[in-house]
Amino acid sequence: MDMNLLAYPYAARRAPLVAANGVVATSHPLASQAGLRVLQDGGNAIDAALAAAAALAVLEPPSNGLGGDGFALIWDGDRLHGITGSGRAPAALSVDALARAGHSALPTHGWLPVTVPGVVRLWDDMHARFGSLPLERLFAPAIGYAEDGAPVPPSVAASWARGVALAQQRPGPEFAGFLDTYAPGGRAPRPGERFRSPGHARSLRLIAAQGARAFYEGEIAQAIAAFAQETGGLISADDLAAHASEWVEPIGLDYRGYTVHEIPPSGQGIAALMALGALEEFDLSRHPRDSDASYHLQVEAMKLAFADAFAYVGDPTKVEVPVAAMLSRERLAARAKLIGARAGDYGPGELPSGGTVYFCAADRDGRMVSMIQSTYMGFGSGVVVPGWGISLHNRGYGFVTTPGHPNCLAPGRRPFHTIIPGFLTRGGKPVGPFGVMGGHMQPQGHAQVIVNSLDYGMHPQAALDAPRWRWEKDETLRLELETPRHIVEGLAARGHNVIVEAAPADFGRGQIIWRQGDGSYVAGTEMRCDGVAVGF
């Protein structure tokens, strides 16, 4: 990939990382170091990603944890593999059960939106197939952070404080474990303060010794099921025992001579591919990157993609998802013709925000991992299993309750999923992992960093530093504060309802690692959070 490593077009001016023998890029400095130590000790990229994953579960609880889901794309040195760690709705959770509880839609908090957590099984399955070091070694940094404590960085502290403030307003026995775990002194930790969690350490030690069986069939499963039974939850021991990850074939689409790969539905990665497929019909390079014309085309392509994704994506093991038709070049070209000079309305649904961590790793032998895990909206459901450090996610909120819709809530069904890892290849050869986290910002972020990289030739750090946009609903288009004024005014003149937003968290947090022709790596990390890319 041609890129000028001396070009710093945006304010952050953080240099891209270059390394020969391996890279780990995460949203937390200590998680990146945990993965790097594994690489330096002889572990591979999968080992490093798992060490970072476990560390992030301790270090960034507002965004992810043992009670969430996860996905990964893994380049094993020869080919790309996908794994889905998405849990299913409990057997007792249905539209009728929801109605009996007095709800017409899934609430955001409490037991009702809790689906089976999938991330621990994902870790175990990745390790069984590709890992080289024992789980005890990989989880050691995370256990140390939990037992000895780790300082909380600024952006994590800010989201932590918001989560605790909300939790203090929630009555009910199901929320009793939250403040004991995450605000033991009656408040969230301040920036730089240490956070210790014996519960996280207890869970991780048991999982390291017994594997995922401890979480889904053993002592941890019993604790989750018992707490649910005591406090009105629907998840059962049988639901946990029935959970399994799924190895899947990644989906991909060619764009500007490269192939962009995503996890297949029920994830929303297909939306990023559809948006790029529509953009393939335009010569973006004839418009400056920082122009309202370029922004407009990207936004409209994304809106078209969301309209399809929200209409057709569901759990492919339960309903037919027409992936091939959605990615048909002819159909995408026809959709692209709908894009005019002004903002259009293509009728997608509402776009909520979310909390997630994306991270990636690469080793000296060319193995690479693109990985993401989440408890969804901040701390998830707000339900924390006492004594175990397990925040249960609220991923069930992704269901709809419209009869006949492919994403309609039903027992044993996986919900529409926002978290998506990405991967780039060229001519069947790996270029590397990339991702941008943040609810429905994710496919928008994927499309933007790929456009920045392939249409505008930016190196990974510049591609991440560039001002981002986030489309929501009713033609609402949020732009970062750093967006040039002429773009803001130009988009407003095209009919977009523009809001300039100062909160960096609303525009996602990303990581990128590209492999160069000589086998070395160039990486970028997110300046909107506490991200660090490290290598050797």
C-alpha positions in Angstrom: 0.0 0.0 0.0 1.4 3.4 -1.0 1.3 5.9 1.9 3.4 8.8 3.0 4.5 8.2 6.6 5.7 11.8 6.9 2.2 13.2 6.2 0.4 14.6 9.2 -2.7 16.3 7.8 -4.6 16.5 11.1 -4.1 18.0 14.5 -3.2 15.0 16.5 0.2 14.6 14.8 0.8 11.2 16.5 3.3 9.3 14.4 2.3 5.9 13.0 4.1 3.0 14.7 6.5 1.0 12.6 7.7 -2.4 13.9 9.2 -5.5 12.4 8.4 -8.4 14.8 4.9 -7.8 16.0 2.3 -5.2 17.0 -0.6 -4.9 19.5 -3.0 -2.0 19.3 -5.7 -1.4 21.8 -7.7 1.4 23.5 -5.8 1.0 26.8 -2.0 1.3 27.3 -1.8 -1.6 29.8 -3.8 -3.9 27.6 -1.4 -3.2 24.7 1.5 -4.0 26.9 -0.1 -7.2 28.1 -0.3 -8.4 24.5 3.2 -7.2 23.7 4.7 -9.1 26.6 3.1 -12.3 25.2 4.6 -11.7 21.8 8.0 -11.1 23.3 7.7 -14.3 25.3 7.2 -16.3 22.1 3.5 -16.2 21.8 1.7 -15.7 18.5 -0.8 -13.0 17.5 -3.7 -15.0 18.7 -2.1 -15.4 22.2 -1.4 -11.6 22.2 -5.0 -10.8 21.3 -6.3 -13.0 24.0 -4.0 -11.5 26.6 -5.2 -8.0 25.6 -8.8 -9.2 25.5 -8.7 -10.5 29.1 -6.9 -7.3 30.2 -9.4 -5.1 28.6 -12.2 -6.9 30.4 -10.6 -5.7 33.7 -9.3 -2.3 32.6 -12.2 -1.0 30.6 -15.4 -2.3 32.3 -17.6 0.6 31.0 -17.1 -0.9 27.5 -16.6 -4.7 27.8 -16.2 -7.6 30.1 -16.8 -11.2 30.9 -20.5 -10.8 30.5 -20.4 -9.6 26.9 -20.1 -10.9 23.3 -17.1 -10.9 20.9 -16.1 -11.6 17.3 -12.8 -12.1 15.6 -11.2 -12.3 12.1 -8.0 -14.3 12.2 -5.3 -14.6 9.5 -3.5 -17.8 10.3 -0.6 -17.2 7.9 -2.5 -18.7 4.9 -6.1 -17.8 5.0 -8.8 -15.7 6.9 -11.1 -17.3 9.5 -14.1 -15.8 11.2 -15.6 -16.6 14.6 -18.8 -15.4 16.0 -19.1 -15.2 19.8 -22.7 -13.9 19.9 -25.1 -15.3 22.5 -28.7 -16.2 22.0 -31.9 -15.1 23.7 -32.8 -17.2 26.8 -35.4 -19.9 26.2 -37.8 -18.0 28.4 -37.4 -14.7 26.6 -40.1 -14.0 23.9 -42.4 -11.2 22.7 -45.1 -12.7 24.8 -42.9 -12.8 27.9 -42.0 -9.2 27.2 -45.7 -8.3 27.0 -46.4 -10.1 30.3 -43.7 -8.0 31.9 -45.5 -4.8 30.7 -43.2 -4.0 27.7 -43.8 -3.6 24.0 -40.1 -3.4 23.2 -36.9 -4.5 24.9 -35.8 -2.1 27.7 -32.2 -0.9 27.9 -31.5 -2.1 31.4 -32.3 -4.9 33.8 -32.7 -8.6 33.1 -34.9 -8.5 30.0 -32.3 -7.4 27.5 -29.7 -9.9 28.8 -28.8 -12.6 26.3 -26.2 -15.4 26.9 -22.7 -13.9 27.1 -20.5 -15.3 24.3 -17.0 -13.8 24.8 -15.5 -16.3 27.2 -16.4 -19.2 24.9 -14.9 -17.2 22.0 -11.6 -16.8 23.9 -11.5 -20.6 24.7 -12.3 -21.6 21.1 -9.7 -19.2 19.6 -7.1 -20.6 22.0 -8.0 -24.2 21.3 -7.6 -23.8 17.6 -4.7 -21.2 17.3 -3.2 -20.5 20.7 0.4 -21.6 21.6 0.8 -20.5 25.3 -1.4 -21.7 28.1 -4.4 -19.6 29.3 -2.8 -19.2 32.7 0.1 -17.3 31.0 -2.2 -15.3 28.8 -4.5 -14.2 31.6 -1.7 -13.5 34.1 -1.5 -9.7 33.3 -5.3 -9.3 33.6 -5.4 -11.2 36.9 -2.5 -9.0 38.1 -4.4 -5.8 37.1 -7.5 -7.1 38.9 -5.7 -8.1 42.1 -3.1 -5.4 42.5 -5.2 -2.6 40.8 -4.5 -0.5 37.7 -4.7 3.2 37.3 -7.8 4.3 35.3 -7.0 6.5 32.3 -8.9 9.7 31.6 -11.4 8.7 28.9 -12.2 5.4 30.7 -12.8 7.4 33.9 -15.2 9.7 32.1 -17.4 6.9 30.8 -17.1 5.1 34.2 -18.5 8.1 36.0 -21.4 8.4 33.6 -22.2 4.7 34.2 -22.1 5.0 38.0 -24.3 8.1 38.0 -26.9 6.2 36.0 -26.6 3.1 38.2 -27.2 5.2 41.4 -30.7 6.0 40.0 -31.7 2.4 39.5 -33.6 0.6 42.3 -34.1 -3.2 42.3 -32.3 -6.2 43.6 -30.9 -7.1 40.2 -28.7 -3.9 40.3 -27.4 -4.4 43.8 -24.0 -5.9 42.7 -23.2 -2.9 40.4 -22.1 -0.3 42.9 -20.3 -2.8 45.1 -18.2 -3.9 42.1 -17.6 -0.7 40.2 -18.0 2.0 42.9 -16.9 0.4 46.1 -16.2 3.7 47.7 -19.5 5.1 46.6 -18.2 6.7 43.4 -16.4 5.9 40.2 -12.6 6.0 40.2 -11.1 9.3 39.2 -8.5 9.6 36.5 -5.2 8.0 37.7 -6.8 6.2 40.7 -6.3 2.4 41.0 -9.2 0.1 40.5 -9.1 -3.3 42.1 -11.6 -6.1 41.4 -11.2 -9.4 43.3 -14.3 -10.7 41.5 -12.6 -10.3 38.1 -9.5 -12.1 39.4 -11.6 -14.9 40.8 -13.4 -15.5 37.5 -10.3 -15.3 35.4 -8.4 -17.7 37.5 -11.2 -20.2 37.3 -11.5 -19.8 33.5 -7.7 -20.1 33.0 -7.7 -23.3 35.0 -10.9 -24.9 33.6 -11.5 -23.2 30.3 -14.9 -21.9 29.2 -16.6 -24.9 30.9 -16.2 -23.0 34.2 -18.3 -20.1 32.8 -21.0 -22.1 31.0 -21.4 -25.2 33.1 -19.4 -24.8 36.3 -19.3 -22.6 39.3 -19.7 -19.3 37.4 -22.7 -20.6 35.5 -24.3 -21.7 38.7 -23.7 -18.2 40.2 -25.2 -16.4 37.1 -28.3 -18.7 37.1 -28.8 -18.5 40.8 -28.6 -14.7 40.8 -31.1 -14.6 37.9 -33.5 -16.8 39.7 -33.3 -14.7 42.9 -33.8 -11.4 41.2 -36.2 -12.0 38.3 -33.9 -12.9 35.5 -34.9 -15.3 32.6 -31.4 -16.7 31.8 -30.9 -20.3 33.1 -28.2 -22.8 33.6 -29.5 -24.7 30.5 -29.2 -21.5 28.4 -25.6 -21.1 29.4 -24.7 -24.8 28.9 -26.3 -24.7 25.4 -24.1 -21.8 24.2 -21.5 -22.4 21.4 -19.3 -20.1 19.3 -19.6 -20.5 15.5 -16.7 -20.5 13.1 -17.9 -18.7 10.0 -16.7 -17.8 6.5 -16.0 -14.0 6.4 -17.9 -12.0 3.8 -16.0 -9.6 1.5 -16.3 -7.0 -1.2 -13.6 -5.7 -3.6 -12.9 -2.0 -3.3 -10.3 -0.1 -5.3 -8.2 -3.2 -6.0 -8.4 -4.5 -2.4 -10.9 -6.8 -0.6 -12.6 -5.6 2.6 -13.7 -8.5 4.8 -16.3 -8.5 7.6 -18.1 -11.0 9.9 -21.3 -12.1 8.3 -24.8 -11.3 9.7 -26.2 -11.1 12.3 -23.5 -8.4 12.5 -23.8 -5.1 10.7 -20.4 -5.5 8.8 -22.4 -6.0 5.7 -23.5 -2.4 5.9 -19.9 -1.2 5.6 -19.5 -3.4 2.5 -22.7 -2.2 0.9 -21.7 1.5 1.5 -18.3 0.8 -0.1 -19.9 -1.0 -3.0 -22.1 2.0 -3.7 -19.0 4.3 -3.4 -17.2 2.2 -6.0 -19.6 3.8 -8.5 -18.0 7.2 -7.9 -14.5 8.6 -8.3 -14.0 9.9 -4.8 -10.5 10.9 -5.5 -11.7 13.7 -7.8 -13.0 15.4 -4.7 -10.6 16.5 -2.0 -10.9 14.5 1.2 -11.9 17.5 3.2 -14.8 18.6 0.9 -18.5 18.6 1.3 -18.8 16.6 -2.0 -16.7 13.7 -0.6 -18.5 13.7 2.7 -21.9 13.8 1.0 -21.3 10.8 -1.2 -20.0 8.8 1.8 -22.9 9.7 4.0 -25.5 8.9 1.4 -23.9 5.6 0.6 -24.0 4.7 4.3 -27.7 5.7 4.6 -28.5 3.4 1.7 -26.6 0.6 3.3 -28.3 1.0 6.7 -31.7 0.9 5.0 -31.0 -2.5 3.7 -29.2 -3.8 6.8 -32.1 -2.9 9.1 -34.6 -4.5 6.7 -32.9 -7.8 6.0 -30.3 -8.7 8.7 -31.2 -11.2 11.4 -29.8 -14.5 12.8 -28.9 -16.5 9.7 -29.3 -19.8 11.7 -33.0 -18.9 12.1 -34.0 -16.8 9.1 -32.6 -16.4 5.5 -30.4 -13.4 5.2 -29.9 -12.6 1.5 -26.2 -11.7 1.8 -25.3 -12.4 -1.9 -28.2 -10.3 -3.1 -27.4 -7.5 -0.8 -23.8 -7.5 -2.0 -24.7 -7.9 -5.7 -22.7 -5.4 -7.8 -25.7 -4.8 -10.1 -27.9 -4.0 -7.1 -25.3 -1.8 -5.4 -24.8 0.1 -8.7 -28.6 0.6 -8.9 -28.7 1.8 -5.3 -25.9 4.2 -6.0 -27.9 5.9 -8.7 -30.3 7.0 -6.0 -27.7 9.4 -4.6 -28.2 12.9 -5.8 -26.7 16.3 -5.0 -28.8 16.7 -1.9 -29.5 14.6 1.2 -32.0 11.8 0.7 -34.2 9.8 3.0 -33.9 6.1 2.6 -35.9 5.2 5.7 -33.6 3.3 8.1 -34.4 2.9 11.8 -33.1 4.7 14.8 -29.4 4.4 15.6 -28.6 4.0 19.3 -25.0 4.4 20.7 -23.0 1.8 22.5 -19.8 0.8 24.4 -17.2 -1.5 22.9 -13.4 -2.2 22.7 -11.7 -3.0 19.3 -8.1 -4.3 19.3 -5.8 -6.0 16.9 -2.5 -7.9 16.9 0.1 -9.2 14.5 3.2 -11.3 14.9 6.5 -11.9 13.1 5.2 -14.9 11.2 2.4 -12.9 9.6 -0.5 -14.1 11.7 -2.9 -11.3 12.5 -6.1 -10.9 14.6 -8.9 -8.4 14.3 -11.0 -8.6 17.4 -13.8 -6.8 19.2 -15.8 -7.4 22.4 -18.5 -5.5 24.1 -21.1 -5.3 26.8 -23.0 -2.9 24.5 -24.4 0.2 26.2 -21.7 1.2 28.6 -21.8 -1.3 31.4 -24.5 -3.2 29.6 -27.7 -4.2 31.4 -26.5 -2.8 34.7 -26.9 -6.3 36.2 -23.6 -7.5 37.8 -23.3 -10.9 39.3 -22.1 -10.3 42.9 -18.6 -11.5 43.7 -17.6 -12.4 40.2 -16.9 -9.1 38.3 -19.4 -10.0 35.6 -21.4 -7.2 34.1 -24.1 -8.8 31.9 -24.6 -7.1 28.6 -27.9 -5.8 27.2 -27.4 -7.1 23.7 -31.1 -8.2 23.5 -31.9 -4.5 23.1 -30.8 -5.1 19.4 -34.0 -7.2 18.8 -37.2 -5.7 17.3 -40.7 -6.9 18.3 -42.3 -6.6 14.8 -43.8 -10.0 13.9 -42.2 -11.5 10.8 -39.2 -9.2 10.9 -35.9 -11.2 10.4 -34.6 -9.6 13.7 -37.8 -10.2 15.7 -37.1 -11.4 19.3 -37.5 -15.1 19.7 -36.1 -17.7 22.2 -32.7 -19.0 21.0 -32.2 -16.3 18.4 -29.2 -14.1 18.1 -30.0 -10.3 17.9 -28.8 -7.9 15.2 -25.2 -7.1 16.3 -23.4 -3.8 16.2 -19.8 -5.0 16.9 -17.7 -5.9 13.9 -14.0 -6.5 13.3 -12.6 -5.7 9.8 -9.7 -7.1 7.7 -8.1 -6.0 4.4 -6.4 -8.1 1.8 -5.1 -7.5 -1.7 -4.8 -10.3 -4.3 -5.4 -12.9 -1.6 -2.5 -11.6 0.5 -3.1 -10.0 3.9 -2.8 -6.3 4.4 -4.1 -6.3 8.0 -6.8 -5.8 10.6 -8.8 -2.6 11.3 -11.8 -1.6 13.2 -13.7 1.3 14.7 -15.9 0.7 17.7 -19.1 2.5 18.9 -22.6 1.2 18.3 -23.9 2.0 14.8 -20.8 4.2 14.3 -18.9 1.0 13.5 -19.8 0.4 9.8 -19.6 4.2 9.3 -16.1 4.2 10.8 -15.1 1.2 8.8 -16.1 2.9 5.6 -14.4 6.1 6.5 -11.0 4.7 7.4 -11.1 2.5 4.3 -11.9 5.5 2.1 -9.1 7.5 3.9 -6.7 4.7 3.3 -7.5 3.6 -0.3 -9.0 6.7 -1.9 -6.8 9.3 -0.2 -3.6 7.3 0.5 -3.4 8.0 4.2 -1.2 6.0 6.6 -3.0 4.3 9.5 -2.6 7.1 12.0 -3.8 9.8 9.7 -6.7 7.6 8.6 -7.8 7.5 12.2 -7.0 11.1 13.1 -9.1 12.5 10.3 -12.4 14.2 11.4 -15.3 11.8 11.3 -19.0 12.1 10.6 -21.8 10.1 12.2 -25.2 9.8 10.5 -28.2 9.1 12.7 -31.8 9.6 11.8 -34.1 12.2 10.2 -31.1 13.4 8.2 -29.3 14.3 11.4 -25.6 14.3 10.6 -23.1 14.8 13.4 -19.7 16.2 12.6 -16.7 16.4 14.8 -15.7 19.8 16.2 -12.5 19.8 14.1 -14.4 19.5 10.8 -13.5 22.5 8.6 -16.2 25.2 8.5 -16.6 25.0 4.7 -17.6 21.3 5.0 -20.2 22.1 7.7 -21.7 24.8 5.6 -21.6 22.8 2.4 -23.4 19.8 3.9 -26.0 22.0 5.4 -26.6 23.6 1.9 -27.1 20.0 0.6 -30.0 19.5 3.0 -28.2 17.6 5.8 -29.3 18.5 9.3 -25.8 19.2 10.6 -24.9 19.2 14.3 -21.3 19.9 15.2 -20.4 17.7 18.2 -17.6 18.2 20.7 -17.8 14.7 22.4 -15.1 12.5 20.8 -16.6 9.3 22.1 -19.6 9.7 19.7 -17.3 9.1 16.7 -15.9 5.8 17.6 -12.4 4.5 18.6 -10.3 2.6 16.2 -7.1 0.7 15.6 -5.3 -0.2 12.3 -2.3 -2.5 11.5 -1.1 -2.7 7.9 1.5 -5.2 6.8 4.1 -4.0 4.3 5.7 -5.9 1.5 8.8 -6.7 3.5 6.8 -8.2 6.4 7.1 -5.2 8.7 4.1 -3.4 10.1 2.7 0.1 10.2 0.1 0.8 12.8 -2.2 3.6 14.0 -4.2 4.0 17.2 -7.1 6.2 18.4 -6.4 9.7 19.6 -10.0 10.0 20.8 -9.3 7.7 23.8 -6.3 6.3 25.6 -5.2 4.1 22.7 -1.7 2.9 22.3 -0.1 0.8 19.6 3.1 -1.0 20.7 5.5 -3.2 18.8 9.1 -4.6 18.7 
